[in-house]
Amino acid sequence: MARRGQRQSGATRSATPRRRRVRDAEGIMPVLARAVREVEGAVQRGTVQPSVRTKFQVIALLVREERARVNADQSAAEADRTKQLRRLDGIATILAKTAARDTSLLALLAEDATVSPAAAALKREMMLDAGLEAPAEEPKRPAPAPTTNSTARQVVPQSVVQRQLANPFLAPDFSSPAPKQVRPQRLAGWELLGPLFKSFEYATASASKSLPEPTSLRTANSQELMRHQARLIAAVTGGHRTFLLADEPGLGKTAQALLAAQAANAYPLLAVVPNVVKTNWAREAGLWTPRRKPTVIQGDGDTIDGFADIVIVNYEVLDRHVGWLGDLGFRGMVVDEAHFIKNKKSQRSQNVLHLSDRIRSRTNRPLLMALTGTPLINDIEDFAAIWQFLGWIDDKSPRAELTEKLEQSGLTPADPGFYAAARASVIDLGIVRRRKVDVAADIPARRVADLPVELDDAAGRSIRAAERELADRLVARYHAVLAARDNADETDGIDHDLVRRVAEWERAESAKSKSGDNIFNLVRRIGAAKAGMAADYAAQLAHNVGKVVFFARHIEVLDAAENLFAERGIQFSSIRGDQSRTTRQKNIDAFVNDPEVSIAVCSLLTAGVGLNLQVASNVVLAELSWTNAEQEQAIDRVHRIGQSDPVTAWRIIAAQTIDTRIADLIDSKAGLAARALDGSDEELTSSADFQLEALTALLTKALTETPS
C-alpha cells in the first residue's frame, strides 16, 4: 500500500490516531487497483509467496463486497454505478488472468474458501487505507498447521505400507561425499540465470559433454550396447551423477537410463514417464536390468509391488502419489520426455521438483537424469525447470557446483568470453546430445522398435473381454468336435490339426460377417483404442526431431490422429485413398517441402506404396499390418534412395491383447522371407493367412491355459 513504510505495530497503531480519508467518488478503487497490480507482477515473476496469496484472496473478497454494495445502492446515479461496476470488472479480469498463470490461486476464489487471520488483518488494513470503516480486530488464534498447495487426492498403496512397516527406520544415504558449499566471490551480486540461458540461445556448436571411452560394449547380462550408449554408462561408472540426456529418439535413452542406475546402484529408482511409454519402461527394465524388478503404478497403485527396485509412474497420476513417493527413499530419479515439465508453475512440474528436492535432501549425489529429444537450441528458458530438477540451479541462481565452475572461469557477464565459458560449464554438468547422423555407424540403417502400450481404460477392458469370449468360443468348438469323435478318449494333448481346422472355420465365418466379436472387428477395436496414444507419441516425435510419417489402417484411427494434431496446433498432411490425384499430390508436396508441416497422416492400405517421404526418418505404425510385406512397404516410403539418416519405425502394440501375437507373426514371417531370399528352399506361407495364424495362436494359448 501507499504508506507501507510508515505502518506501526498493532499496539502502537491503536494508541495513535490515524488520519482517515473521507470517502469520495473513488473510495476503495485506487487501493484495489494498486494491490491487484502488485499481485499480478509477483505472479508474472514467479514469486508467489504466502503474502501474495493472502493479498490475492483479500482483493477478491473486497471486489465481491464492493460489487454487492454498488448494486444495492439505489441512491447512486446509473452512470456512476455502471462506471464502478466496469472498474470492478477490470480488477476481476486481472485476478482471473493471474489465477490462470498459477492455478493454485483458483481455490482462493471459492465462496467457502477459508479466510486466515492474516487475510482478515490485511482486509482491515486495506479498508482503512480506503477511508472505510473496518471491522474490529479479532483476537489472535494459534497458527494452523502448514498444508500443501496440492488439492489432489493422496493415496498410499497397501504394498507401500507393508514396505514402510518392514523398514520403518529408513536412514538417509550420505555415503557419498556431500557437495561442498561455494560462495560467489567475483560473481557476487550478478544476475546469472539470464546470461546462462543466453549463452545457449546464441550458440551454434553442438552441446554435448565429453564422455569417456567404454572398456566394454556388453552389459552384465551379455546384452550388446552401441558405443554411444556405453560411453554414457562409463561416465556414470566414473562417478558422474546428473545428465540432461537429449539424444534423438531411436538412440536408446531408456536403456541408458536403466543401465546408468545399475552402474550407480541408484536403487530404488523412480521413473516419471508419459503414459504412452510406461509399459515399455517395464519391458525395457526386464531386458536390460533383469535382476531389478520394476513395478508400474496404475491409478491408485493397488496392483504395484511396494518392494520393487524400479517404480514407474506416469505424469497424469503423479499428483496422487507424490506424498509416499517422497518418503520411499529413492536414490535415483529419471524424468522421461522432460520437456513436459518446462512450465514451472504447472502441477506436474511442482511435483517433479518436490520429489527431486526430497531425494537430494536424503542422498548425497543421487543419480538424476532428464531424458528429452528436444534440441537445446530452441526456447532455452524452457529448460530452467529441468536444470532445477537436476540440482544445477535453484529459483534465482546457480547452485554450488555450477557456481564454482563459473568462478573458475575468472569472468563476469560483462566480459566478452563469459558466454562461451558459461555454456561450457553447464554442458560439463551433464548435457549429452547425440543425433542419429552422428552415430550412424553404431545403429542399423533401418530398425523396427516396438512400443507396448497398456489399454487400462474402459475400452481396453472391453477389448480384453471380447478376446476372452472369442477364445472361449474357439475352445468350445474344439471340444465339441473332439467329443463327437469315435476315438475322442484316445486323444493325447492338443490336436494341432483340429486346432487349425477350427481356426479355418472361424476365419471363414468372420470374413462373411461384419458384426460380432470376430478377429477383424477385434483388431479394429484395438486400433481405435490405441489411436490416441499412437498420435500422442507421433506428436512427441515431431516436437523432438521434426518430420514424422504416421500410418494407420482404419478411418477412425486416421481421424482421431488428425483431431489430436489439430487440437495441439501441429500442421499435418493427410494422404488417403479417397482423395483425388491432385489433392493427394498437393498434400505430399506440402509435407516434403513445407518445414511447418510436421506429420504425414497416411492410410496403410493406399499410401504404403508409390510415395517418396524420405524427408522424414521416423515412422509411427499406429496399427499392425496383416502381412509383413505391407509393413515393409510402409517403412520403405521413408527408407529409400536419398535417405541419409537411419530410419526407425515405432510400432505401437497393445499389451496383453492379440496385438502382441500378430506382431510376433509379422516378425516370424519377416525372418522366413529373409531366409527364402537368401536361397532357402523352405516354402513361404501365404501372407493372406495371417488371420488364420492369429486365430490358431489364440486357440492354442487358450487350450494350454484351460484345464482339460
N, C-alpha and C positions, 0 to 999 in steps of 0.2 A: 504494500500500500504506500501512499504518498509519504506518510510520516513514520515509516517502519523504523528508521534510525532513532526517532525521538521517543519511542514507546518505553514505558517503565514497567516494573513488575506489577503484578496484580494488587499487591498490598499497597504500594505507593500510589497507584492509579486511583484506588478507592478513596484515598485521603486528599488527592489533588483535584480540584475542579477542572474539567476538560471543556474547552470551547466546542460547542456543537453547532454545526452549520444548520441554519434554518432550512427546512425542506422547501425546495423550489421546484421549478419545472423539470430539472434534471434528476434530482433525487438519487436513487440507487444506481442509475445507469452508468455514470462515469466509473464508479467503483467496480461494477461488474465488468465493464469493458477492459479496464486495466488488468483485472485479475485473470480474465479469460485469455488475454494475450500472453500473460506470463506462463499460464499452464500450457498453451499451445506451443510456445517457444521451448519449454522444458521437454515436452514430449518429442518435438522435432529433433532436439539434440540427443534424445535417448536417455535423458536423466530423469526418469520417473521415480523420484524419491517418495517416501510416505507423505511428506508435506505437500507434494504436488497432487497426490491422490486426494488428500483431505481438501485442498482448495478446489479441485475439480468437483467434488461432491457438494461443497458448500455453494458454489456458483449455481449448480443445478437446482439445489433447494431454493435459493433466493429467486432464481428465474421463475420457478414454479409458483412461488408465493406471490411474486410481483405480478405475474400474469393473471392470477386469480383476483388480486386486488384491483387491477385495471379493468378487468371485465365486470367486476361488481360495482365500480364507481360510476353511478348514473349521473353524477353532477358534472363530470368532465365532458368537454366538447368532443364530438365524434372524431374530428380531425386529430385532436390531441391523443385520443385513445388509440386511433389507428397508427399514429406515429410511434407511440410507446410499444405497441404490440409488434410493430415492424422491427424496432430496435431489439426487442427481446428475442424475436425470431432469428435475428442475425447472430446474437450470442449463442442461442441454442444450436444454430448451424455449425458454429465453430466448435462447440462441445461435441457434436456428433462426428465431425471430421477428425477431431482429436482422438475420440474413442475408437474410430476406425483404424488409426495408426497403432494404438495399443488397446486391444480388445479386452484386456483385463479391467479396463475402466468402465465397461458397459454395466457390470454388476452394480456399480455405484449409482446408476441412474434409476434403478428399480424403486418402486414406491415403498417397498418394505425393507430397503437397504438399511443396515444398522448405522446410526449416527454416533460416532465415537465422541468422547469428551473433548478431544482436540478439535473435532469438526464443530461441535457446539460452541466452543470458545472462539474459534475463528469466525463463525457466523455472527456472533455477538459483536466482534470487533469490526467486521465489515459494515454491519448495520449502524454502529456508532460513527464510523467514518462517513457514512452517507447522511448523517444527521437524523437517523431514525431512532425511535425508542426501542431499545433492545431488551429481551427478557433477562431476568436476573440470573446471575451465575449460579450453576448447580454446584453442590458440594462435590469435591474431588472423590473419584471412585478408584479402586485398585485397577491398574492397567490390565487389560485382558491378555491371555496367553497368545503368543505370536501364532499366526496361521499362514499357510502357504497361499499364494495368489491363485493357484490352480483350483478350479471348481469341479474338476473331473472326478468321477467315482474311482476311488482307490481300492485295489484288491490285493490280497496276499494268497497265492495258491497254497493248498494244503501241503503239497510236497515241499514247498519252500519252508513252511512252518516246521516240518519234520527235519529239514536240513539245519535250520536255526537251533532247534532243540538238541540235535546231535552235536552241535558245536556252538554252544551259547557264548563262548568267550573268544570271539574272532579277534585275533590280535592284528594290529597294523603291521605291514611289511616294510620295515625300514632297513632291510639288509643291504640294499644298495646305497652308495654314498648320496647324501642329500645334496641338492643343488646349492651352491654357495650363493650367498646374498651379495648383490653388486649394487652399489650406489652410484648413480651417474655423476661424473665429475665435469669433464669438458662439455658434456651434453645436458648438464643440469639446466632446467628452465626452457629447454627446447621442446616444441611440439613435434613428435617424431612419427606418429602413425600416418599422417598425411604424406610426408616425404617418402615413407616406406612404400605406401601404395603407389605413389607417383613413379617410384623407381622401376616398377614393373610396367606401368602404363606406357612409358616411352621406350622400353627396351625392345630390341629386335632379335637378340640371340636366344637360343634355346635355354629354357630354365630347367636345369636338371643337375642334381647333386652328383658329384663324382663318387662312384661306388667301387669297392674292391673287386678284384678278380676272384671267382669261386675256385675252391680246391676240388669240387666235385659237381657233376651235373645230375646226381641221383639223390633221392631222398632216403631217409632211414628205412622206408619200406619198399625201396628199389623202384620208385616212380621216377621217370626221367623228366628233368627240368630243362626249360630253354635257358640259354645263357643269361639273358637279361633278367629272368626270374631268380636264377641262382646268385646273381650279383647282389640283389637286394637282401636275400637271406644271409649272404656273407656279411653284409653291413650290420644286420641285427646280431649275428653271432659275435661280431667285433664290438658290440656294446651300444650301437645306435638304437634309439627307442621312439623317435617321433618321425612320422612320414606323412607328407601330403603326396600320395601316390596317384599321379594323374596320367597314367598310361592310357593310350587309346583302347576302346573296347576291343576285346578279342585277344589281348595280350596276357590274360590270366591274373588279374588283380586279386580275385578271390583266393586263388591258390597261394599267391604270395603272402596275403594277409594271414591265412591259416598256418602256413609254414613259418612265418615270422613269429607267431605266437608260440609255436613249438620250439623255435630256436631260443626265444627269450623266456620260456617256461612261464608265459603270461596267463596262467590259469587260476581261477576261472576267467574265461574270456567272454565279453559282451559284444555282440554284433548287432548294430541297429541298421536295418536294411529296408528297401522298398518292399511292399507286399508281393510284387511280381517275382522277386528273386529269393524269397526266404526259404522256399522248399529246395531251391538249387543250392543254397548255402549249406543246408544239412547234407545234401548229397555230396557236395564237394568236400565237406569235412570227413565224411566216410571214406572218400577216395584218398585224400592227401594226408590226413592225420587219423587213421583208423583206430588208434588206441585212445583217442579222446572223444568221449561221447557227446554228440550235440543234442540239443532239445529246442523245439520251436514253440514259441508262445502263440497260441491261437485264442482270440477272445479274452476271457478271464483267466486263461492259463490252467484250466482244470486238468489238462492232459500232460502237462510238462513233467519232466524229471528234474526235481529240485536238486539232485546231486550231480547233474551233468557238468561237464567241463566247459562246454560252449553253449551259451544261451543266445538264441537268435530271436529278435523281436522286430516287428515292422513299425514304422513311424506312426501308423494310424492308431495303434493300441498302446503306444508307449506311455501316454499320459496316465493310464490307469495302473501301470506297473512301476512307475518311477520311484515310488516310495521304497518298496522292498529291494528293487534293483540297486538303489543307492546304498543299501546296508549289507549286500551279499558278500562284499569283499573282493570285487574283481581286481585283477592285476593287469588287465589289458582291455582295451575297448577299440572297436573298429566301427566307423561310420561309412556305410556304402552309399554311393551317389550323394556325396557330402554336400553338393550344391543345393540339396533340399533344405539345408539349414542356413542359407545365406541371409535370410531375413531374421535378424537377431530378436526382433520383437515378437515373432511367431511363437506359439506354444511349443512346437516341436523343437525349435532352436533352444529355447529356455530349458527344456527337459534334457537335451543332449549336453548343454553346457553345465547344467547342475550335476549330471552324472559324472562328467569329466572332472569337475571340481572335487566331488566325493572320492573318486578314485585317486586323484593326485594327493588328497589330504591323508590317505591311508597307505599309500605306496610311494616310496621314493623311486622316481624314474620308471613309471609304468610304461607299457607299450601302448601307444596311441597312434592310430592310423586313420586317415581320412582318404577315402577312395573316390575318385571322380575322373571322368574322361574329358571334362570341360577344359579347354585351353586356358591357361592362366593369364593370357594377354587381354582377355575381354572382361570388362566390369570387375576390375581387381578388388574394388572395395567390397564386393560380394563375398570375398574370402576372409573378411575380418572375423566372422564367426568361426570359420574353420581354423584360423590361426589361434583364436582364443581357445577352441576345443583342444588343440594340440599343446596349449600352455606356452605359446611363443609370445603372446601379448595378453593384456587384460583390457578392460573397457577404455582406458585412457592412454596407456603407454606400453612399451615393450617390457617383457619380464626379464629376469636376471640374465639368462643365457644369451638372449639377443642383445640386451643392453651391453654386456661385456664385449660381444663381437663388434658392436658399433663403436664402443670406446676405443677398442684396439686399433681401429682404422685411423684414429687421430684426426678425424674430420668432423665437421658440423654441416648442417644443411646449407650453410652459406658458402661452403667450399665446392668448387666445380666437380671434384671427383667423388662427392658424397653419395650420389645416387647409385653409381655403379658399385661402390663398396657396400652400400646398404643392401642392394639387391643380392649381391653375392653372399652376404651374411645370412639373409633369410633362406636362400637356396640351400646353404650349407646345413641349416637346421633339419632339412629332410625333404625338400621338394624334388620329386623324381618324376620326370615326364619323358616317356618314350613313345614314338609313333610307329605304326606298322612298317612304314617305309624305312625307318631307322634300324629295325631288327628283322628285316625281311629274310635274312639268311637263317634266322632262328626258327621261323614259323613256316608251315606249309603254304603253298600258293593258294590253296583253297581248302577250307575245312567246314564241317557242319558241327555246330555247338548246340547241344540240347539244353533247353531251359525249362525244367519242370515247374509247373505252377499248380497250386492247391486250389481246387474248387470247393471252398468251405462255406459257400452261401447256400441259399435255398435251392438255387438251380443246380448246384453241384450235388446236393443230397438227392435231388430228384433224378439226376442222371445216374448216380450210383444205384439207386433203387431200380431204375429201368434196366440197367445192365444185369442186376441180380435176377430180375424177372425173366429176361431173355435167357440167361444161363439156366435158370430153373426149368424153363420151357424145353430147352435142348436136352437137359438131363432127363426130364420126364419122358420125352420122346425116345431117347436112347433106351431107357429101362423098359418102356412099353414094347419096343421091337425085340429087345433081348428076352423079355418074358414070353413072347409069342413063339420063340424058337423051341423046337423039339429038344434040342441039346443045351438049353439055357443053363442047366446046372453044371455043364462041363466047361463053361467059360471061366478062364482064369485071368484075372486082371482086366485091364481095359482093352476092349476090342477096337483097335485103331481103324480098321477098315469100316466098322459100323459108325464110328465117330465121324469119319469123313463123309459117309453117305448121309447121316443126319444133318451135317453141315451143308451138304449139297441141297437137300430138300428145303432147309431153312432159307438158303440163299435164293433159290428159285422162287419161293413164295414171297420173299421180301421184294424181289425185283418186280413182281406183279402188283404188289400192294404198296401204295404210297403213304399209308397211315399205319399207326400202331408202333409198338416198340420193336422195330426190326433194326438190322445193322445199319442201314442207310440213315434212318431218322436219328438213331443214337449218335452216330458220328456227327451229324448235322447239329444236334443239340450241344454236343461237346464244343464244336467250333463256335457256336453263338455264346456259350458260357465263358469261353476264354478270350473272346474278341476284345473286351475292354483292356485286359491285361496285356495282350499282344500289342494293341495300339499304344498303350502307355509305354511299353518298352521301346517301340519304334520311335515314339516322341523323345524319349530319353536319348536314344542313339542319335537322332537328328540334332538334338541340342549339343551333344558331345562331339560328334565327328562330322556333321554335315549331312550329305545326301544319303537317303535310305530307300530301298525298294521293299514294299510291303505286299506280300502275296496272300490271297485268301481264295477259297473255292466258292463260298456261298454269298449270295447278295446281301443277306442280313449282316454278315461279318464285315463286308466291304463298307456297308452303310454305317455300321457302328464305329468303325475306324475313322471314316471321314467326318462323322459328327464330333468325335473326340478331338481330332486335329483342328476342326473349325472353332470349337469352344476355346482351345488354347491359343488361337491365333497363329497356327502353323500352316503355311501355304503348302498345298499339295496338288498333284496332278492325278486325275482319275483315268485309268486305262482299262476299259471294259469291252465286252463283246458286243453290246447293244449300241455302240457308238458308230457314227458314220466314219468313213476313212479319213475325211478332212478333220473332224473333231479329234479323232484319236491321234493323228499326226501332230496336230496343234498342241495337245497335252504332252505328248512325248517331247516335242521341241522345248516346251516350257520347262520340263524337268531337267533336260540336258543343258539348256542354255541360260536359264534364269537362276542366278545364285540365291534368290529369295525363295524359290520352290524347293522345299527340303525333302519331300516324300513323294514317291510314286506309288499310288494305291492300285494294284494290279490284280486282275482276275487270273487265277491259276490256270484256268482252262483255256482262256483266249489270249493272255499276254505272255504265256510261258514260252512262246516261240516267235521268232522273227523280229525281236527287239534288240537294240543295242543300247544298254543302260550302264555302260562301264564307267560313267561319271561317278557312280557310287561304288563302294567296296563292301557294304553291309546289306544283307538281305534278311528280312524277317518273314519266316514261313508261319503264318498265323494258324493255318490248318494243314494237316498232313495229306499227302497225295495217296492215291490208291496204287500208284506204281512208283518204282524208283526212277524210271525214265522221266516221269512228269516232274519229280523233284529236281532231277539233274537239269532238265530243260530250263526250269525257273532260275536256278543258280547260274546257269550259263548265260542268262541275259546280262549278267554283271561280269562274270569270269570269262572273258573272251579277248581276242586280239585287241590291243590298245589299252588293256588294264595294266597299270603299273604297280598297283598295291595288292598285297594278299587279300583274298576275299573270305569273309566269314558269313555263313548262313546261320542265323539264330532260329532254331526250330522250337516253337512253343508247344510243349507237351503237357496235357492234363494228367497229373499224377493220379495213381490208383484208379485208372479207368482203362478201357480198351485202347485208348490212345497210345499207351506205352507199348502194347503188343503190336500195334500197327507200325510204330517206329522201328521196333525190332525186326519186323518182317521186311521193311524197306531196306534196312541195313544188311540183312542177310542176303536179300536179292541183289543188292549192290555188290557184295562180295562175290556172289555167284556169277554175276555179269562180268566182273573183272577177270575171274578165272577163265570164263569162256573166251573172252577177248585175248587172253594170254595163250590160248591154244588148248584149253581143257576140252575133253570130249563129253563132259557132263552136260546132260540135257537141261536147258533152261525151262522153268515152268512159265506158263503164260502169265503176263502181268495182269490180265483181266481176272485172275483168280485170287487177288489179294483179299477180297471179301470172304472167300471160301477159307483161306488160310487163317484169317482172323477169327472166324466162327469156330474152326477146328481147334485153335488155341484156346478160345474161351471155354468150349465144352470140355476139352482135356483137363484144363485147370480146375473146372468145377467138379469133374469126376474124381480128380485127385484129392480134392478137399472134402468131398462128400463121403461119409461112411457108406460102405456097400451093404 
